[in-house]
């Protein structure tokens, strides 16, 4: 398996897509029940293959990632040939940007001396979707890029 198996909740959300996936392999609902009962290892493989297909599509479509922790914000633009990172570090002890009031403080105090900005460019490895997936595994979330674009316009 290249990525990670989808959760039970994700499979439930993608129920129709999974049925279509099985249909492309000429597996009927009745046959699927038999496979799950009599050949659970084959059923596990099918779940893994479907999970990888879903992840591949999601990662290919992803254009932005963000990771927000109490004192740091990492905003990634996922360009075709590289990632661009905008990093924001807050050096103020009583501010936690994972809270609404901490984020509001940051928004109102972007030029405060306790707020540091950094930028970096990172080339992808041979498999850019695995690079993106690694960031997700570390806690990043796929976004529409609104915060990235706002900060990029502010500092560039």
C-alpha positions in Angstrom: 0.0 0.0 0.0 1.4 3.4 -1.0 -0.6 5.7 1.3 -2.9 4.8 4.2 -6.2 2.9 4.3 -9.2 5.1 4.4 -11.1 5.2 7.7 -14.4 3.5 8.2 -16.1 7.0 8.0 -14.3 7.8 4.8 -15.4 4.5 3.3 -19.0 5.2 4.3 -18.8 8.6 2.6 -17.3 7.0 -0.5 -19.8 4.1 -0.5 -21.1 4.8 -4.1 -17.5 5.3 -5.4 -16.5 2.0 -3.8 -19.4 0.2 -5.5 -18.4 1.6 -8.8 -14.8 0.6 -8.1 -15.9 -3.0 -7.5 -18.1 -2.9 -10.6 -15.1 -1.9 -12.7 -13.6 -5.3 -11.6 -16.9 -7.1 -12.3 -17.5 -7.7 -8.6 -21.2 -7.7 -7.7 -22.5 -6.9 -4.2 -23.2 -10.6 -3.7 -19.7 -11.6 -4.8 -18.2 -8.9 -2.5 -20.0 -10.4 0.5 -18.6 -13.8 -0.4 -15.1 -12.4 -0.8 -15.3 -10.7 2.6 -16.4 -13.9 4.3 -14.3 -16.5 2.4 -11.3 -14.6 1.3 -10.8 -11.7 3.8 -7.2 -11.1 2.6 -8.5 -10.4 -0.9 -11.1 -8.0 0.6 -8.3 -6.3 2.5 -6.3 -5.9 -0.8 -9.3 -4.4 -2.5 -9.8 -1.9 0.3 -6.1 -1.0 0.1 -6.2 -0.5 -3.7 -9.3 1.6 -3.5 -7.8 3.7 -0.7 -4.6 4.4 -2.8 -6.7 5.4 -5.8 -8.7 7.8 -3.7 -5.5 9.3 -2.1 -3.8 9.6 -5.5 -6.8 11.6 -6.8 -7.0 13.8 -3.7 -3.2 14.5 -3.6 -3.0 15.2 -7.3 -5.8 17.8 -7.0 -4.5 19.4 -3.8 -3.0 22.9 -4.3 -2.5 24.1 -0.8 -1.7 22.6 2.6 -1.5 24.3 6.0 -0.3 23.2 9.4 -1.2 25.3 12.4 0.3 24.6 15.9 0.1 26.9 18.9 3.2 29.0 18.0 3.7 28.2 14.3 1.8 28.3 11.0 3.1 26.6 7.9 1.4 27.4 4.7 2.3 25.4 1.5 1.5 26.2 -2.1 1.8 22.9 -4.0 3.1 24.1 -7.4 3.8 21.8 -10.3 7.5 21.5 -9.8 8.0 22.6 -6.2 6.4 23.5 -2.9 6.5 27.1 -1.6 6.4 27.5 2.2 5.4 30.6 4.2 6.2 30.1 7.8 4.9 32.2 10.6 6.4 31.9 14.1 4.9 33.7 17.2 7.4 34.5 20.0 4.8 35.7 22.4 4.2 33.3 25.4 0.5 34.0 25.9 -0.6 33.6 22.3 -1.9 30.3 20.9 -2.9 30.7 17.2 -4.9 27.4 17.3 -7.6 29.4 19.3 -9.9 31.9 17.9 -8.6 34.7 20.1 -5.0 33.8 19.4 -5.6 33.8 15.7 -7.4 37.1 16.0 -4.4 38.5 17.8 -2.2 37.4 15.0 -4.4 38.9 12.4 -4.4 42.3 14.2 -0.7 42.2 15.0 1.0 40.8 11.9 3.7 43.5 12.1 4.4 43.0 15.8 8.1 42.3 16.6 7.1 38.9 18.1 5.8 37.7 14.7 8.4 36.2 12.4 7.9 35.4 8.7 10.0 33.0 6.7 9.8 31.6 3.2 11.3 28.6 1.5 11.1 26.7 -1.7 11.4 22.9 -1.7 11.8 20.7 -4.8 9.7 17.5 -4.8 11.3 14.1 -4.6 10.6 11.6 -7.4 7.0 11.2 -6.1 5.4 14.5 -5.3 2.2 13.0 -4.1 4.2 11.0 -1.4 5.8 14.3 -0.4 2.3 15.9 0.0 1.1 12.8 1.9 4.0 13.0 4.3 3.0 16.5 5.2 -0.6 15.4 5.8 0.7 12.5 8.0 2.5 15.2 10.0 -0.7 17.1 10.6 -1.2 19.3 7.6 -4.6 19.8 6.1 -5.6 20.4 2.5 -7.1 23.9 2.1 -8.3 26.2 -0.6 -5.3 28.4 0.1 -7.0 31.6 1.3 -4.6 32.1 4.2 -1.6 31.3 2.1 -2.7 33.8 -0.6 -3.4 36.4 2.0 0.0 36.0 3.6 1.8 35.7 0.3 0.2 39.0 -0.9 1.2 40.6 2.4 4.9 39.7 2.4 5.7 39.6 -1.3 
